Amino acid sequence: MKKDTHPTYYPDAKLICACGNTVIAGSTVKEVHIELCSKCHPFYTGKQKLIDTARRVEKYQDKVAAKASKVGVLGKKAKTAKRAAEKIAKKSKKEVLKVGEEA
């Protein structure tokens, strides 16, 4: 290795937590201040709050129920198809009336 290119490594560096716990580990800094350690982290202490995944299911069910309540409401493609069908029906009625008048 080249000299003076790498930082000095301290195998006995102190990691000092906000809770007061100190851990000895290797680092390029002699003293490191951290916020969480294994003594105070919620996962390791058993005070972890789990995310409520059940709410996701409830949101989905609410969305499906809202969609089901909009049965009469049509989307853009369905509306244009409905208008086209009505237009064809009107034309056919007019043609039937014209044929009836001619006879």
VODRENDREN-497726 format. One record per atom (N, C-alpha, C, CB): residue number from 1; y, z, x; chain. Coordinates in nm, 4 decimals, decimal comma. Each point is the difference from the previous one (the first is absolute). Glycine has a CB too. Layout:
+-----+----------+----------+----------+-----+
| seq |        v |        w |        u | mol |
+-----+----------+----------+----------+-----+
| NUM |        Y |        Z |        X |   A |
...
+-----+----------+----------+----------+-----+
This chain:
+-----+----------+----------+----------+-----+
| seq |        v |        w |        u | mol |
+-----+----------+----------+----------+-----+
|   1 |  -0,1190 |   0,0000 |   0,0840 |   A |
|   1 |   0,1190 |   0,0000 |  -0,0840 |   A |
|   1 |   0,1248 |   0,0000 |   0,0880 |   A |
|   1 |  -0,1246 |   0,1221 |  -0,1833 |   A |
|   2 |   0,2282 |  -0,1829 |   0,1313 |   A |
|   2 |   0,1259 |   0,0000 |   0,0736 |   A |
|   2 |   0,0660 |   0,1360 |  -0,0148 |   A |
|   2 |   0,0282 |  -0,2488 |  -0,0353 |   A |
|   3 |   0,0430 |   0,2888 |   0,1378 |   A |
|   3 |   0,0719 |   0,1263 |  -0,0063 |   A |
|   3 |   0,1299 |  -0,0186 |  -0,0781 |   A |
|   3 |  -0,1012 |   0,0725 |   0,2202 |   A |
|   4 |   0,1454 |   0,0327 |  -0,2869 |   A |
|   4 |   0,1283 |   0,0073 |  -0,0712 |   A |
|   4 |   0,0115 |  -0,0955 |  -0,1193 |   A |
|   4 |   0,1000 |   0,0669 |   0,2152 |   A |
|   5 |  -0,2083 |  -0,1202 |  -0,2671 |   A |
|   5 |   0,0080 |  -0,0841 |  -0,1197 |   A |
|   5 |  -0,0517 |   0,0727 |  -0,1231 |   A |
|   5 |  -0,0269 |  -0,2015 |   0,1435 |   A |
|   6 |  -0,0621 |   0,2948 |  -0,1238 |   A |
|   6 |  -0,0569 |   0,0730 |  -0,1123 |   A |
|   6 |   0,0627 |   0,1388 |  -0,0097 |   A |
|   6 |  -0,2155 |  -0,1280 |   0,0240 |   A |
|   7 |   0,2326 |   0,1773 |  -0,1491 |   A |
|   7 |   0,0541 |   0,1351 |  -0,0140 |   A |
|   7 |  -0,1017 |   0,1033 |   0,0473 |   A |
|   7 |   0,1417 |  -0,0759 |  -0,1933 |   A |
|   8 |  -0,0936 |   0,1924 |   0,2266 |   A |
|   8 |  -0,0915 |   0,1053 |   0,0445 |   A |
|   8 |  -0,0776 |   0,0539 |  -0,1191 |   A |
|   8 |   0,1548 |   0,0605 |   0,1898 |   A |
|   9 |  -0,2812 |  -0,0354 |  -0,1663 |   A |
|   9 |  -0,0888 |   0,0479 |  -0,1053 |   A |
|   9 |  -0,0235 |   0,1486 |   0,0202 |   A |
|   9 |  -0,1112 |  -0,2265 |  -0,0205 |   A |
|  10 |   0,1335 |   0,3031 |  -0,0878 |   A |
|  10 |  -0,0205 |   0,1450 |   0,0037 |   A |
|  10 |  -0,1254 |   0,0327 |  -0,0816 |   A |
|  10 |   0,2510 |   0,0443 |   0,0258 |   A |
|  11 |  -0,3606 |  -0,0100 |   0,0387 |   A |
|  11 |  -0,1226 |   0,0303 |  -0,0750 |   A |
|  11 |   0,0083 |   0,1335 |  -0,0742 |   A |
|  11 |  -0,1277 |  -0,1318 |   0,1686 |   A |
|  12 |   0,2245 |   0,2160 |  -0,1352 |   A |
|  12 |   0,0139 |   0,1300 |  -0,0659 |   A |
|  12 |   0,1316 |   0,0086 |  -0,0775 |   A |
|  12 |  -0,1395 |   0,1048 |   0,1811 |   A |
|  13 |   0,1772 |  -0,2133 |  -0,2500 |   A |
|  13 |   0,1235 |  -0,0017 |  -0,0787 |   A |
|  13 |  -0,0165 |   0,0871 |  -0,1242 |   A |
|  13 |   0,0544 |  -0,2321 |   0,0841 |   A |
|  14 |   0,0551 |   0,2956 |  -0,1269 |   A |
|  14 |  -0,0040 |   0,0877 |  -0,1175 |   A |
|  14 |   0,0474 |  -0,0770 |  -0,1228 |   A |
|  14 |   0,0401 |   0,2037 |   0,1448 |   A |
|  15 |  -0,1171 |  -0,1959 |  -0,2508 |   A |
|  15 |   0,0408 |  -0,0523 |  -0,1299 |   A |
|  15 |   0,0360 |   0,1213 |  -0,0843 |   A |
|  15 |  -0,1498 |  -0,2094 |   0,0163 |   A |
|  16 |   0,2765 |   0,2226 |  -0,0528 |   A |
|  16 |   0,0471 |   0,1164 |  -0,0747 |   A |
|  16 |   0,0306 |  -0,0436 |  -0,1426 |   A |
|  16 |   0,0952 |   0,1075 |   0,2100 |   A |
|  17 |  -0,1633 |  -0,0438 |  -0,3061 |   A |
|  17 |   0,0168 |  -0,0335 |  -0,1417 |   A |
|  17 |   0,1148 |   0,0823 |  -0,0597 |   A |
|  17 |  -0,2470 |  -0,0568 |  -0,0191 |   A |
|  18 |   0,2999 |   0,0106 |  -0,0933 |   A |
|  18 |   0,1054 |   0,0718 |  -0,0705 |   A |
|  18 |  -0,0499 |   0,1340 |  -0,0536 |   A |
|  18 |   0,1041 |  -0,2192 |  -0,0606 |   A |
|  19 |  -0,2353 |   0,2298 |   0,0369 |   A |
|  19 |  -0,0558 |   0,1263 |  -0,0502 |   A |
|  19 |  -0,0184 |   0,1024 |   0,1119 |   A |
|  19 |  -0,1155 |  -0,1278 |  -0,1811 |   A |
|  20 |   0,1331 |   0,0851 |   0,3058 |   A |
|  20 |  -0,0136 |   0,0914 |   0,1121 |   A |
|  20 |  -0,1276 |  -0,0172 |   0,0797 |   A |
|  20 |   0,1351 |   0,1555 |  -0,1286 |   A |
|  21 |  -0,2265 |  -0,2358 |   0,0820 |   A |
|  21 |  -0,1258 |  -0,0239 |   0,0691 |   A |
|  21 |   0,0245 |  -0,0882 |   0,1231 |   A |
|  21 |  -0,1276 |   0,0223 |  -0,2184 |   A |
|  22 |   0,0626 |   0,0093 |   0,3292 |   A |
|  22 |   0,0097 |  -0,0834 |   0,1203 |   A |
|  22 |  -0,1368 |  -0,0541 |   0,0358 |   A |
|  22 |   0,1957 |   0,1339 |   0,0826 |   A |
|  23 |  -0,1973 |  -0,2589 |  -0,0382 |   A |
|  23 |  -0,1235 |  -0,0675 |   0,0384 |   A |
|  23 |   0,0238 |  -0,0607 |   0,1376 |   A |
|  23 |  -0,0661 |  -0,0491 |  -0,2434 |   A |
|  24 |  -0,0328 |   0,0557 |   0,3285 |   A |
|  24 |   0,0082 |  -0,0602 |   0,1321 |   A |
|  24 |  -0,0706 |  -0,1354 |  -0,0053 |   A |
|  24 |   0,0071 |   0,2285 |   0,1145 |   A |
|  25 |   0,0645 |  -0,3337 |  -0,0727 |   A |
|  25 |  -0,0561 |  -0,1347 |   0,0008 |   A |
|  25 |   0,0675 |  -0,0802 |   0,1091 |   A |
|  25 |  -0,0505 |   0,0111 |  -0,2469 |   A |
|  26 |  -0,0027 |  -0,1260 |   0,2794 |   A |
|  26 |   0,0589 |  -0,0858 |   0,1013 |   A |
|  26 |   0,1091 |  -0,0876 |  -0,0591 |   A |
|  26 |  -0,2158 |   0,0016 |   0,1241 |   A |
|  27 |   0,3261 |  -0,0162 |  -0,0491 |   A |
|  27 |   0,1113 |  -0,0812 |  -0,0464 |   A |
|  27 |   0,0874 |  -0,0397 |   0,1180 |   A |
|  27 |  -0,0049 |   0,1152 |  -0,2238 |   A |
|  28 |   0,0954 |  -0,2076 |   0,2021 |   A |
|  28 |   0,0952 |  -0,0375 |   0,1045 |   A |
|  28 |   0,1253 |   0,0854 |  -0,0075 |   A |
|  28 |  -0,0886 |  -0,2334 |  -0,0038 |   A |
|  29 |   0,0965 |   0,3205 |  -0,0974 |   A |
|  29 |   0,1109 |   0,0941 |  -0,0158 |   A |
|  29 |  -0,0585 |   0,1395 |   0,0141 |   A |
|  29 |   0,1325 |  -0,1577 |  -0,1528 |   A |
|  30 |  -0,0610 |   0,2452 |   0,2205 |   A |
|  30 |  -0,0543 |   0,1329 |   0,0274 |   A |
|  30 |  -0,0089 |   0,0873 |  -0,1252 |   A |
|  30 |   0,0938 |  -0,0180 |   0,2292 |   A |
|  31 |  -0,0001 |   0,0012 |  -0,3227 |   A |
|  31 |   0,0042 |   0,0823 |  -0,1209 |   A |
|  31 |   0,0382 |  -0,0888 |  -0,1183 |   A |
|  31 |   0,0628 |   0,2076 |   0,1342 |   A |
|  32 |  -0,1455 |  -0,2075 |  -0,2394 |   A |
|  32 |   0,0235 |  -0,0827 |  -0,1183 |   A |
|  32 |   0,0096 |   0,0917 |  -0,1213 |   A |
|  32 |  -0,1232 |  -0,1983 |   0,1024 |   A |
|  33 |   0,2280 |   0,1789 |  -0,1832 |   A |
|  33 |   0,0172 |   0,0776 |  -0,1236 |   A |
|  33 |  -0,0439 |  -0,0876 |  -0,1176 |   A |
|  33 |   0,1937 |   0,1356 |   0,0999 |   A |
|  34 |  -0,2895 |  -0,0847 |  -0,1786 |   A |
|  34 |  -0,0527 |  -0,0738 |  -0,1141 |   A |
|  34 |   0,0239 |   0,0791 |  -0,1278 |   A |
|  34 |  -0,1742 |  -0,1087 |   0,1460 |   A |
|  35 |   0,1666 |   0,0397 |  -0,2594 |   A |
|  35 |   0,0249 |   0,0646 |  -0,1288 |   A |
|  35 |  -0,1279 |   0,0544 |  -0,0632 |   A |
|  35 |   0,1942 |  -0,1523 |  -0,0319 |   A |
|  36 |  -0,3050 |   0,0834 |   0,0503 |   A |
|  36 |  -0,1255 |   0,0405 |  -0,0629 |   A |
|  36 |  -0,1122 |   0,0054 |   0,1027 |   A |
|  36 |   0,0753 |  -0,1017 |  -0,2164 |   A |
|  37 |  -0,1635 |   0,1985 |   0,1994 |   A |
|  37 |  -0,1191 |   0,0103 |   0,0838 |   A |
|  37 |  -0,1190 |   0,0293 |  -0,0911 |   A |
|  37 |   0,1355 |   0,0821 |   0,2012 |   A |
|  38 |  -0,2522 |  -0,0625 |  -0,1421 |   A |
|  38 |  -0,1190 |   0,0252 |  -0,0813 |   A |
|  38 |   0,0049 |   0,1367 |  -0,0687 |   A |
|  38 |  -0,1297 |  -0,1463 |   0,1552 |   A |
|  39 |   0,2147 |   0,2365 |  -0,1084 |   A |
|  39 |   0,0108 |   0,1331 |  -0,0621 |   A |
|  39 |   0,0858 |  -0,0029 |  -0,1264 |   A |
|  39 |  -0,0270 |   0,1033 |   0,2261 |   A |
|  40 |   0,1250 |  -0,1955 |  -0,2320 |   A |
|  40 |   0,0915 |  -0,0002 |  -0,1139 |   A |
|  40 |  -0,0049 |  -0,1282 |  -0,0832 |   A |
|  40 |   0,1445 |   0,1498 |   0,1319 |   A |
|  41 |  -0,2219 |  -0,2498 |  -0,0909 |   A |
|  41 |  -0,0077 |  -0,1245 |  -0,0762 |   A |
|  41 |  -0,0748 |   0,0249 |  -0,1307 |   A |
|  41 |   0,0051 |  -0,1366 |   0,2134 |   A |
|  42 |   0,0472 |   0,0856 |  -0,3275 |   A |
|  42 |  -0,0631 |   0,0254 |  -0,1303 |   A |
|  42 |  -0,1445 |  -0,0471 |  -0,0100 |   A |
|  42 |   0,2240 |  -0,0189 |  -0,0973 |   A |
|  43 |  -0,2600 |  -0,0865 |   0,1679 |   A |
|  43 |  -0,1377 |  -0,0489 |  -0,0061 |   A |
|  43 |  -0,0966 |   0,1015 |   0,0601 |   A |
|  43 |   0,0842 |  -0,2357 |   0,0129 |   A |
|  44 |  -0,0465 |   0,2946 |   0,0968 |   A |
|  44 |  -0,0883 |   0,0943 |   0,0685 |   A |
|  44 |   0,0048 |   0,1410 |  -0,0595 |   A |
|  44 |   0,0314 |  -0,1349 |   0,2057 |   A |
|  45 |   0,0791 |   0,1707 |  -0,2695 |   A |
|  45 |   0,0105 |   0,1342 |  -0,0575 |   A |
|  45 |  -0,0569 |   0,0080 |  -0,1410 |   A |
|  45 |   0,2013 |   0,0364 |   0,1397 |   A |
|  46 |  -0,2287 |  -0,1504 |  -0,2020 |   A |
|  46 |  -0,0542 |  -0,0002 |  -0,1366 |   A |
|  46 |   0,1070 |   0,0027 |  -0,1058 |   A |
|  46 |  -0,1978 |   0,1143 |   0,0863 |   A |
|  47 |   0,3224 |  -0,1303 |  -0,0510 |   A |
|  47 |   0,1098 |   0,0005 |  -0,0966 |   A |
|  47 |   0,0451 |  -0,1420 |  -0,0332 |   A |
|  47 |   0,0728 |   0,2231 |   0,0873 |   A |
|  48 |  -0,1597 |  -0,3196 |  -0,0624 |   A |
|  48 |   0,0343 |  -0,1387 |  -0,0224 |   A |
|  48 |   0,0074 |  -0,0298 |  -0,1487 |   A |
|  48 |  -0,1082 |  -0,0616 |   0,2163 |   A |
|  49 |   0,2112 |  -0,0114 |  -0,2574 |   A |
|  49 |   0,0132 |  -0,0430 |  -0,1381 |   A |
|  49 |  -0,0481 |  -0,1439 |  -0,0079 |   A |
|  49 |   0,1953 |   0,1580 |  -0,0431 |   A |
|  50 |  -0,2929 |  -0,1822 |  -0,0409 |   A |
|  50 |  -0,0555 |  -0,1343 |  -0,0141 |   A |
|  50 |   0,0858 |  -0,0806 |  -0,0963 |   A |
|  50 |  -0,2324 |   0,0861 |   0,0473 |   A |
|  51 |   0,2398 |  -0,2140 |  -0,0224 |   A |
|  51 |   0,0739 |  -0,0893 |  -0,0881 |   A |
|  51 |  -0,0790 |  -0,0158 |  -0,1288 |   A |
|  51 |   0,1047 |  -0,1224 |   0,1963 |   A |
|  52 |  -0,0342 |   0,1272 |  -0,3069 |   A |
|  52 |  -0,0646 |  -0,0096 |  -0,1307 |   A |
|  52 |  -0,0362 |  -0,1452 |  -0,0274 |   A |
|  52 |   0,1281 |   0,2010 |  -0,0847 |   A |
|  53 |  -0,2512 |  -0,2376 |   0,1178 |   A |
|  53 |  -0,0431 |  -0,1376 |  -0,0215 |   A |
|  53 |  -0,0338 |  -0,0250 |  -0,1465 |   A |
|  53 |  -0,0867 |  -0,0070 |   0,2344 |   A |
|  54 |   0,0649 |   0,1127 |  -0,3106 |   A |
|  54 |  -0,0312 |  -0,0168 |  -0,1421 |   A |
|  54 |   0,1189 |  -0,0597 |  -0,0746 |   A |
|  54 |  -0,1587 |   0,1944 |   0,0117 |   A |
|  55 |   0,2779 |  -0,1694 |   0,0350 |   A |
|  55 |   0,1186 |  -0,0550 |  -0,0651 |   A |
|  55 |   0,0000 |  -0,1531 |   0,0052 |   A |
|  55 |   0,1271 |   0,2082 |   0,0609 |   A |
|  56 |  -0,1887 |  -0,2640 |   0,0415 |   A |
|  56 |  -0,0069 |  -0,1452 |   0,0096 |   A |
|  56 |  -0,0790 |  -0,0571 |  -0,1166 |   A |
|  56 |   0,0159 |   0,0145 |   0,2497 |   A |
|  57 |  -0,1240 |   0,0536 |  -0,2844 |   A |
|  57 |  -0,0822 |  -0,0451 |  -0,1116 |   A |
|  57 |   0,0795 |   0,0116 |  -0,1292 |   A |
|  57 |  -0,2108 |   0,0702 |   0,1202 |   A |
|  58 |   0,2824 |   0,0388 |  -0,1370 |   A |
|  58 |   0,0813 |   0,0187 |  -0,1207 |   A |
|  58 |   0,1074 |  -0,1068 |  -0,0102 |   A |
|  58 |  -0,0431 |   0,2460 |   0,0095 |   A |
|  59 |   0,1062 |  -0,2807 |   0,1019 |   A |
|  59 |   0,1018 |  -0,1057 |  -0,0021 |   A |
|  59 |  -0,0614 |  -0,1326 |  -0,0428 |   A |
|  59 |   0,1276 |   0,1182 |   0,1812 |   A |
|  60 |  -0,2473 |  -0,1472 |  -0,1292 |   A |
|  60 |  -0,0676 |  -0,1242 |  -0,0366 |   A |
|  60 |  -0,0332 |  -0,0015 |  -0,1490 |   A |
|  60 |  -0,0946 |  -0,0168 |   0,2323 |   A |
|  61 |   0,0457 |   0,1291 |  -0,2836 |   A |
|  61 |  -0,0334 |   0,0071 |  -0,1417 |   A |
|  61 |   0,1247 |  -0,0152 |  -0,0861 |   A |
|  61 |  -0,1950 |   0,1473 |   0,0544 |   A |
|  62 |   0,3077 |  -0,0892 |  -0,0114 |   A |
|  62 |   0,1252 |  -0,0166 |  -0,0725 |   A |
|  62 |   0,0439 |  -0,1458 |  -0,0012 |   A |
|  62 |   0,0650 |   0,2328 |   0,0629 |   A |
|  63 |  -0,0834 |  -0,2996 |   0,0511 |   A |
|  63 |   0,0379 |  -0,1408 |   0,0101 |   A |
|  63 |  -0,0846 |  -0,0859 |  -0,0931 |   A |
|  63 |   0,0705 |   0,0369 |   0,2377 |   A |
|  64 |  -0,2011 |  -0,0092 |  -0,2430 |   A |
|  64 |  -0,0902 |  -0,0756 |  -0,0864 |   A |
|  64 |   0,0351 |   0,0254 |  -0,1465 |   A |
|  64 |  -0,1827 |   0,0125 |   0,1746 |   A |
|  65 |   0,2145 |   0,1118 |  -0,2087 |   A |
|  65 |   0,0365 |   0,0326 |  -0,1379 |   A |
|  65 |   0,1302 |  -0,0690 |  -0,0394 |   A |
|  65 |  -0,1169 |   0,2212 |   0,0218 |   A |
|  66 |   0,2132 |  -0,2271 |   0,0698 |   A |
|  66 |   0,1266 |  -0,0670 |  -0,0285 |   A |
|  66 |  -0,0223 |  -0,1491 |  -0,0204 |   A |
|  66 |   0,1230 |   0,1729 |   0,1340 |   A |
|  67 |  -0,2130 |  -0,2304 |  -0,0539 |   A |
|  67 |  -0,0293 |  -0,1423 |  -0,0137 |   A |
|  67 |  -0,0708 |  -0,0275 |  -0,1326 |   A |
|  67 |  -0,0154 |  -0,0215 |   0,2504 |   A |
|  68 |  -0,0724 |   0,1122 |  -0,2914 |   A |
|  68 |  -0,0719 |  -0,0169 |  -0,1261 |   A |
|  68 |   0,0944 |   0,0122 |  -0,1192 |   A |
|  68 |  -0,2068 |   0,0910 |   0,1078 |   A |
|  69 |   0,3116 |  -0,0107 |  -0,0948 |   A |
|  69 |   0,0948 |   0,0155 |  -0,1101 |   A |
|  69 |   0,0888 |  -0,1227 |  -0,0146 |   A |
|  69 |  -0,0028 |   0,2468 |   0,0359 |   A |
|  70 |   0,0087 |  -0,3307 |   0,0670 |   A |
|  70 |   0,0804 |  -0,1217 |  -0,0051 |   A |
|  70 |  -0,0862 |  -0,1208 |  -0,0352 |   A |
|  70 |   0,1571 |   0,0979 |   0,1690 |   A |
|  71 |  -0,2524 |  -0,0821 |  -0,2606 |   A |
|  71 |  -0,0912 |  -0,1083 |  -0,0342 |   A |
|  71 |   0,0755 |  -0,1156 |  -0,0643 |   A |
|  71 |  -0,1857 |   0,1659 |  -0,0295 |   A |
|  72 |   0,2832 |  -0,1376 |  -0,0531 |   A |
|  72 |   0,0761 |  -0,1044 |  -0,0686 |   A |
|  72 |   0,0993 |  -0,0711 |   0,0904 |   A |
|  72 |  -0,0265 |   0,1299 |  -0,2071 |   A |
|  73 |   0,0637 |  -0,0704 |   0,3160 |   A |
|  73 |   0,0954 |  -0,0585 |   0,0922 |   A |
|  73 |  -0,0729 |  -0,0988 |   0,0894 |   A |
|  73 |   0,1439 |   0,2079 |  -0,0055 |   A |
|  74 |  -0,0890 |  -0,3280 |   0,0161 |   A |
|  74 |  -0,0655 |  -0,1034 |   0,0788 |   A |
|  74 |   0,0756 |  -0,0253 |   0,1292 |   A |
|  74 |  -0,0874 |  -0,1038 |  -0,2096 |   A |
|  75 |   0,0183 |   0,0534 |   0,3059 |   A |
|  75 |   0,0617 |  -0,0390 |   0,1259 |   A |
|  75 |   0,0659 |  -0,1358 |  -0,0129 |   A |
|  75 |  -0,1691 |   0,1339 |   0,1253 |   A |
|  76 |   0,2321 |  -0,1796 |  -0,0197 |   A |
|  76 |   0,0750 |  -0,1246 |  -0,0019 |   A |
|  76 |  -0,0907 |  -0,1207 |  -0,0278 |   A |
|  76 |   0,1636 |   0,1019 |   0,1605 |   A |
|  77 |  -0,2785 |  -0,1082 |  -0,0953 |   A |
|  77 |  -0,0910 |  -0,1125 |  -0,0192 |   A |
|  77 |  -0,0563 |  -0,0006 |  -0,1423 |   A |
|  77 |  -0,0581 |   0,0061 |   0,2449 |   A |
|  78 |   0,0256 |   0,1113 |  -0,2949 |   A |
|  78 |  -0,0554 |   0,0095 |  -0,1348 |   A |
|  78 |   0,1045 |  -0,0391 |  -0,1041 |   A |
|  78 |  -0,1559 |   0,1813 |   0,0769 |   A |
|  79 |   0,2812 |  -0,1439 |  -0,0524 |   A |
|  79 |   0,1077 |  -0,0359 |  -0,0938 |   A |
|  79 |   0,0211 |  -0,1508 |  -0,0043 |   A |
|  79 |   0,1103 |   0,2208 |   0,0434 |   A |
|  80 |  -0,1103 |  -0,2848 |   0,0741 |   A |
|  80 |   0,0196 |  -0,1445 |   0,0021 |   A |
|  80 |  -0,1180 |  -0,0718 |  -0,0666 |   A |
|  80 |   0,1360 |   0,0222 |   0,2114 |   A |
|  81 |  -0,2556 |   0,0280 |  -0,1912 |   A |
|  81 |  -0,1163 |  -0,0593 |  -0,0650 |   A |
|  81 |   0,0081 |   0,0173 |  -0,1512 |   A |
|  81 |  -0,1372 |   0,0452 |   0,2049 |   A |
|  82 |   0,1846 |   0,0696 |  -0,2495 |   A |
|  82 |   0,0134 |   0,0263 |  -0,1433 |   A |
|  82 |   0,1047 |  -0,0925 |  -0,0611 |   A |
|  82 |  -0,0671 |   0,2401 |   0,0359 |   A |
|  83 |   0,1806 |  -0,2567 |   0,0345 |   A |
|  83 |   0,1058 |  -0,0902 |  -0,0499 |   A |
|  83 |  -0,0504 |  -0,1439 |  -0,0075 |   A |
|  83 |   0,1757 |   0,1513 |   0,0985 |   A |
|  84 |  -0,2524 |  -0,1934 |   0,0014 |   A |
|  84 |  -0,0543 |  -0,1358 |   0,0003 |   A |
|  84 |  -0,0948 |  -0,0191 |  -0,1175 |   A |
|  84 |   0,0223 |  -0,0104 |   0,2501 |   A |
|  85 |  -0,1050 |   0,1087 |  -0,2786 |   A |
|  85 |  -0,0931 |  -0,0084 |  -0,1131 |   A |
|  85 |   0,0769 |  -0,0059 |  -0,1318 |   A |
|  85 |  -0,1740 |   0,1266 |   0,1319 |   A |
|  86 |   0,2814 |  -0,0476 |  -0,1429 |   A |
|  86 |   0,0815 |  -0,0021 |  -0,1226 |   A |
|  86 |   0,0680 |  -0,1348 |  -0,0172 |   A |
|  86 |   0,0375 |   0,2468 |   0,0200 |   A |
|  87 |   0,0085 |  -0,3044 |   0,0909 |   A |
|  87 |   0,0668 |  -0,1293 |  -0,0041 |   A |
|  87 |  -0,0969 |  -0,1083 |  -0,0469 |   A |
|  87 |   0,1545 |   0,0728 |   0,1852 |   A |
|  88 |  -0,2766 |  -0,0685 |  -0,1334 |   A |
|  88 |  -0,1024 |  -0,0960 |  -0,0413 |   A |
|  88 |  -0,0340 |   0,0188 |  -0,1468 |   A |
|  88 |  -0,0923 |  -0,0040 |   0,2329 |   A |
|  89 |   0,0851 |   0,1289 |  -0,2765 |   A |
|  89 |  -0,0306 |   0,0283 |  -0,1407 |   A |
|  89 |   0,1104 |  -0,0538 |  -0,0906 |   A |
|  89 |  -0,1286 |   0,2056 |   0,0683 |   A |
|  90 |   0,2553 |  -0,1914 |  -0,0283 |   A |
|  90 |   0,1118 |  -0,0520 |  -0,0799 |   A |
|  90 |  -0,0058 |  -0,1515 |  -0,0092 |   A |
|  90 |   0,1403 |   0,1952 |   0,0694 |   A |
|  91 |  -0,1697 |  -0,2599 |   0,0458 |   A |
|  91 |  -0,0088 |  -0,1462 |   0,0005 |   A |
|  91 |  -0,1112 |  -0,0468 |  -0,0929 |   A |
|  91 |   0,0870 |  -0,0058 |   0,2356 |   A |
|  92 |  -0,1995 |   0,0730 |  -0,2304 |   A |
|  92 |  -0,1126 |  -0,0417 |  -0,0840 |   A |
|  92 |   0,0321 |   0,0214 |  -0,1479 |   A |
|  92 |  -0,1599 |   0,0561 |   0,1865 |   A |
|  93 |   0,2358 |   0,0495 |  -0,2196 |   A |
|  93 |   0,0401 |   0,0235 |  -0,1399 |   A |
|  93 |   0,0943 |  -0,1102 |  -0,0461 |   A |
|  93 |  -0,0265 |   0,2492 |   0,0303 |   A |
|  94 |   0,1210 |  -0,2882 |   0,0570 |   A |
|  94 |   0,0935 |  -0,1067 |  -0,0351 |   A |
|  94 |  -0,0739 |  -0,1310 |  -0,0223 |   A |
|  94 |   0,1798 |   0,1140 |   0,1318 |   A |
|  95 |  -0,2789 |  -0,1415 |  -0,0446 |   A |
|  95 |  -0,0777 |  -0,1224 |  -0,0145 |   A |
|  95 |  -0,0799 |   0,0017 |  -0,1294 |   A |
|  95 |  -0,0134 |  -0,0202 |   0,2490 |   A |
|  96 |  -0,0406 |   0,1364 |  -0,2852 |   A |
|  96 |  -0,0760 |   0,0118 |  -0,1248 |   A |
|  96 |   0,0928 |  -0,0231 |  -0,1181 |   A |
|  96 |  -0,1613 |   0,1620 |   0,1073 |   A |
|  97 |   0,2840 |  -0,1069 |  -0,1015 |   A |
|  97 |   0,0962 |  -0,0190 |  -0,1088 |   A |
|  97 |   0,0410 |  -0,1476 |  -0,0103 |   A |
|  97 |   0,0839 |   0,2370 |   0,0322 |   A |
|  98 |  -0,0636 |  -0,3032 |   0,0821 |   A |
|  98 |   0,0378 |  -0,1418 |  -0,0005 |   A |
|  98 |  -0,1116 |  -0,0847 |  -0,0603 |   A |
|  98 |   0,1440 |   0,0364 |   0,2034 |   A |
|  99 |  -0,2654 |  -0,0049 |  -0,1665 |   A |
|  99 |  -0,1152 |  -0,0745 |  -0,0538 |   A |
|  99 |  -0,0090 |   0,0258 |  -0,1495 |   A |
|  99 |  -0,1244 |   0,0155 |   0,2209 |   A |
| 100 |   0,1518 |   0,1070 |  -0,2655 |   A |
| 100 |  -0,0061 |   0,0346 |  -0,1418 |   A |
| 100 |   0,1100 |  -0,0708 |  -0,0792 |   A |
| 100 |  -0,0983 |   0,2224 |   0,0611 |   A |
| 101 |   0,2168 |  -0,2411 |  -0,0014 |   A |
| 101 |   0,1106 |  -0,0685 |  -0,0667 |   A |
| 101 |  -0,0268 |  -0,1496 |  -0,0102 |   A |
| 101 |   0,1581 |   0,1746 |   0,0850 |   A |
| 102 |  -0,2247 |  -0,2319 |   0,0149 |   A |
| 102 |  -0,0302 |  -0,1410 |   0,0024 |   A |
| 102 |  -0,1057 |  -0,0353 |  -0,1056 |   A |
| 102 |   0,0583 |  -0,0057 |   0,2447 |   A |
| 103 |  -0,1442 |   0,0964 |  -0,2734 |   A |
| 103 |  -0,1108 |  -0,0298 |  -0,0909 |   A |
| 103 |   0,0407 |   0,0023 |  -0,1412 |   A |
| 103 |  -0,1513 |   0,0922 |   0,1603 |   A |
+-----+----------+----------+----------+-----+
